[in-house]
């Protein structure tokens, strides 16, 4: 059973003359929803169902008018009290944007009855193979289709089925250009099925390297090209204490889509395990015997939740989190890898390197990128500068000034190593019978559920209480 693990305040917006407040809900099963409330009355406009994506002004307007029982003219958008039938009839009669039945006028006798996509689908069903290229060009000229950079045709307002790119998607930032270097090795990944576009991975060691030589404790720059189009680039691969070559990293395919912030579910742990939850690539510390690391609930005897320190937690991630710049005292700064990447990330990084002064850098962000809030999470060796660019606020629908306290809390917890996993266990007891017919009482704690990636001890403790109750009551 999924549960809400986090609520993110996305600020207020004024729509149709009414101020509304938007809250993002993050669920344990990786889902995200958005609630909309009126600020004047507190009414939940999404009581009958939340939005799965960022709500637009038109969607919120529909909610407001539905809640007020308003009729909206489909031609001009005028709103009228739904109980005033005479006023609606008069408006339909006088409005030159709708016909006598209240349907929008488009100059077509079938207006309001046949959707354009139905006409396009009928044309493609009727066309033979020889006429398909001609029909593709006709649909592109008409604006129903577009030619994707990968060479395939795709719906004008949707992602390409071949490479996944959309027409209005910003070009991916090349970190080879940021670091002013060239790939040291290029690998072509074979297609998994006929018709799949070619995939190419380009990689180089930060600071320069030699192909075939293994490097430990080193960062790596990579690019992923799909059908000749750059779709992903980064510098978030790190070889750690185990030396890696460029060829070794070929198997580490980077994620090419935004990743939501969420707790990560652990694999099963055998009963009486001496260590905490693990995954094939991540390990965490053994469970502490400190009583403060154990959560119980008197309503559920025989149940407990253990807080496990996660020593290998990744950075906070999710494209709804504000942009951040990681500035180390001993290395080159870089944009945070998993949060929203602003459209001028390269210029922002260059400004940090050029100005070399935090106050001047902050003034630069406010003047040239519309930043209204800047906060910093820091340790002795690393600063994380978090800020809200204008394009980020548009992305999340946030009104200035931004509140970045939640983001700063997560980053500070990550820097301090204040990240935890939770393991819910149930007590089982019994007896063991030996060969001489004697018996011995036995007992053990067995895992029921486990989650990791919880930033902050207080938040992890609250989550442990909720998870324990849900498991025991379910």
Buried (B, 14 or more C-beta within 10 A) or exposed (E): EEEEBBEBBBBBBEBBEBEBBBBBBBBBEBBBBBBBBBEEEEBBBBEEEBBEEBBEEEBBBBBBBEBEEBBBBBBEEEBBEBEEEEEBEEBBEEBEEBBEEBBBEEEEEEBBEEEEEEEBEEBEEEBEEEEEEEBBEBBBEEEBBBBBBBEBBBBBEEBBEBBBBBBEEEEBBBBBEBBEBEBBBEBEBEEEEEEBBEBBBBBBBBEEBEEEEBBEEBBBBBBBBBBEBBBBBBBBBEBEEEEBBBEBBBEEEBEBEEBBBBBBBBEEBEEEBEEBBBEEEBBBBEBBEEEEBBBBBEEBEEBBBBBBBBEEBBBBBBBBBBBBBBBEEEEBBBBBBBBBBBBBBBEBBEBBEEBEEBEEBBEBBBEBBBBBBBBBBEEEEBBBBBBBBBBBBEBBBBBEEBBBEBBBBBBBBBBEEBBBBBBBBBEEEEEEEEEEEEEEEEEEBEBBBBBBBBBBBEBBBBBBBBBBBBBBEE
